[in-house]
Amino acid sequence: MRSIGKTLALSGSLLAIAILARPQKNEMTDGEYTAKALSAAPTSVADAAAVVRVQNDGSMKTIREGKNGFTCLVMGTDKMCNDANSMEFIHALMNKQAPPDKIGISYMLAGDEGASNTDPYATGKTTDNHWVVTGPHLMLFGPASKTLGYTEAKDPDPTKPYMMWAGTPYEHAMIPVGTRSLSR
């Protein structure tokens, strides 16, 4: 019964991401997309991770079933690989609901193209939304991440650990793990 509940929760999270994420252009083959999505995680995680793709109608297409509880995808220009708890966190964020009281981890080893560090719902850089571009990093979700003591500065040094969206229910740790590779 617990596995059915977890499957439903994960399905609901994926559906929320599918509805709110920008559809991917179908210019890439599934193989090319899979390679891009899996670049977000270390090989030890990527090898057994599920891969999902946002379709033009907002639905999710499972390209590859997973065996380790991680799901890799491309949202807009960002590549990420999330465990089930981080998928629940993202689902809560997208639906403006209270985030789960669970620790979750997300790999973004290809880095990101930037986000507001103060407004979880910002869709682009403005003069006052503290846009931060972070190279390869991990995201740690859940209440425990708030106890790490990382800076809550609005304009942090993205080469050092910091808290994104500090003071909001969606506060989480951003933990850089290296410099951006030009090959990704």
C-alpha positions as CSV (number, residue, x, y, z in Angstrom):
1,M,0.0,0.0,0.0
2,R,2.9,2.4,0.8
3,S,4.4,1.8,-2.6
4,I,1.1,2.7,-4.3
5,G,0.9,5.9,-2.3
6,K,4.5,6.8,-3.2
7,T,3.8,6.0,-6.9
8,L,0.7,8.2,-6.8
9,A,2.6,11.0,-5.1
10,L,5.4,10.8,-7.7
11,S,2.8,10.7,-10.5
12,G,1.1,13.8,-9.1
13,S,4.4,15.6,-8.8
14,L,5.3,14.8,-12.4
15,L,1.9,15.9,-13.6
16,A,2.3,19.3,-11.9
17,I,5.7,19.7,-13.4
18,A,4.3,18.8,-16.8
19,I,1.5,21.3,-16.6
20,L,3.7,24.2,-15.4
21,A,7.0,23.5,-17.1
22,R,7.5,24.9,-20.6
23,P,7.1,22.2,-23.2
24,Q,10.2,20.9,-24.8
25,K,10.7,21.4,-28.5
26,N,10.6,18.1,-30.2
27,E,13.8,18.9,-32.1
28,M,15.8,16.4,-30.1
29,T,15.3,12.7,-30.5
30,D,14.4,10.8,-27.3
31,G,18.0,9.5,-27.2
32,E,19.4,13.1,-27.4
33,Y,16.9,14.3,-24.8
34,T,17.8,11.4,-22.5
35,A,21.5,12.1,-22.7
36,K,20.8,15.8,-22.0
37,A,18.5,15.0,-19.0
38,L,21.0,12.5,-17.6
39,S,23.8,15.0,-17.7
40,A,22.3,16.5,-14.6
41,A,23.3,13.6,-12.4
42,P,26.5,11.6,-11.6
43,T,26.8,8.4,-13.6
44,S,26.1,6.3,-10.5
45,V,22.6,8.0,-10.3
46,A,21.9,8.5,-13.9
47,D,22.5,4.9,-14.9
48,A,19.3,3.8,-13.2
49,A,17.2,7.0,-13.2
50,A,13.9,7.4,-14.9
51,V,13.7,10.0,-17.7
52,V,10.6,12.0,-18.4
53,R,9.9,14.5,-21.1
54,V,7.4,17.4,-21.2
55,Q,5.2,17.1,-24.3
56,N,3.7,20.0,-26.3
57,D,0.3,19.4,-24.6
58,G,1.9,19.6,-21.2
59,S,1.7,15.9,-20.5
60,M,4.7,13.9,-19.4
61,K,6.1,11.1,-21.5
62,T,8.2,8.5,-19.7
63,I,11.1,7.8,-22.0
64,R,12.8,5.4,-19.6
65,E,11.6,3.7,-16.5
66,G,13.9,4.1,-13.5
67,K,15.2,1.7,-10.9
68,N,16.6,4.0,-8.2
69,G,13.9,6.5,-7.3
70,F,15.5,9.4,-9.3
71,T,13.8,11.1,-12.2
72,C,15.7,13.2,-14.7
73,L,14.2,15.8,-17.0
74,V,14.8,19.1,-18.7
75,M,12.7,22.0,-17.6
76,G,13.1,25.0,-19.9
77,T,16.9,25.1,-20.3
78,D,17.7,23.5,-16.9
79,K,18.6,19.9,-16.6
80,M,17.8,18.2,-13.2
81,C,17.6,14.8,-11.6
82,N,15.4,14.6,-8.5
83,D,14.6,12.0,-5.9
84,A,11.0,11.4,-5.0
85,N,11.1,13.8,-2.0
86,S,12.4,16.7,-4.1
87,M,9.8,15.9,-6.8
88,E,7.2,16.4,-4.0
89,F,8.8,19.7,-3.0
90,I,8.7,20.9,-6.6
91,H,5.1,19.8,-6.9
92,A,4.2,21.8,-3.8
93,L,6.1,24.9,-5.1
94,M,4.3,24.7,-8.5
95,N,1.0,24.4,-6.8
96,K,1.7,27.1,-4.1
97,Q,1.2,24.5,-1.4
98,A,3.1,23.8,1.8
99,P,6.2,21.9,1.0
100,P,6.7,18.4,2.5
101,D,8.5,18.0,5.8
102,K,11.1,15.7,4.1
103,I,14.7,15.9,3.0
104,G,15.1,15.8,-0.8
105,I,18.0,16.0,-3.1
106,S,18.3,17.2,-6.7
107,Y,21.3,17.1,-8.9
108,M,21.9,19.9,-11.4
109,L,25.5,19.1,-12.4
110,A,25.1,21.0,-15.7
111,G,24.3,24.2,-13.7
112,D,21.4,26.5,-14.4
113,E,20.6,29.5,-16.5
114,G,19.6,31.5,-13.5
115,A,16.6,32.2,-11.2
116,S,15.5,34.9,-8.9
117,N,16.9,34.3,-5.4
118,T,14.0,36.1,-3.7
119,D,10.9,35.2,-5.8
120,P,10.1,31.5,-6.5
121,Y,7.7,32.5,-9.2
122,A,9.8,34.9,-11.2
123,T,10.1,34.0,-14.9
124,G,12.9,36.3,-15.9
125,K,15.5,38.7,-14.6
126,T,14.4,42.1,-13.5
127,T,16.3,45.0,-11.8
128,D,15.1,44.0,-8.3
129,N,14.6,40.2,-8.2
130,H,18.2,39.2,-7.4
131,W,18.9,36.9,-10.4
132,V,21.5,34.3,-9.6
133,V,23.2,31.9,-12.1
134,T,24.7,28.9,-10.4
135,G,27.2,26.4,-11.9
136,P,27.0,22.7,-11.2
137,H,25.2,22.2,-7.9
138,L,23.1,20.1,-5.6
139,M,19.8,21.3,-4.1
140,L,18.9,20.1,-0.7
141,F,15.2,20.5,0.2
142,G,13.3,20.3,3.4
143,P,13.5,21.8,6.9
144,A,16.9,20.2,7.7
145,S,18.5,22.3,4.9
146,K,17.7,25.5,6.9
147,T,19.9,24.3,9.7
148,L,23.1,24.2,7.6
149,G,24.0,27.9,8.4
150,Y,24.5,28.9,4.8
151,T,24.1,32.6,3.8
152,E,20.7,33.9,3.2
153,A,22.0,36.9,1.3
154,K,19.8,38.1,-1.6
155,D,22.8,38.3,-3.9
156,P,25.0,35.5,-2.7
157,D,28.3,34.3,-4.3
158,P,27.0,31.4,-6.3
159,T,30.4,29.6,-6.1
160,K,29.7,29.0,-2.3
161,P,26.7,27.3,-0.6
162,Y,23.7,29.6,-0.1
163,M,20.0,29.5,0.7
164,M,17.7,30.1,-2.2
165,W,14.4,31.8,-1.5
166,A,15.3,32.4,2.1
167,G,12.4,33.3,4.3
168,T,9.8,31.6,2.0
169,P,8.3,28.2,2.6
170,Y,10.4,27.1,-0.4
171,E,13.8,27.9,1.1
172,H,16.4,25.3,0.1
173,A,20.1,24.9,0.0
174,M,22.1,25.5,-3.1
175,I,25.4,23.6,-2.9
176,P,28.0,24.3,-5.7
177,V,30.1,21.2,-6.6
178,G,32.4,22.6,-9.3
179,T,32.6,24.8,-12.3
180,R,30.5,24.7,-15.4
181,S,31.8,22.3,-18.0
182,L,31.7,23.5,-21.6
183,S,31.0,20.0,-22.8
184,R,27.6,19.7,-21.2
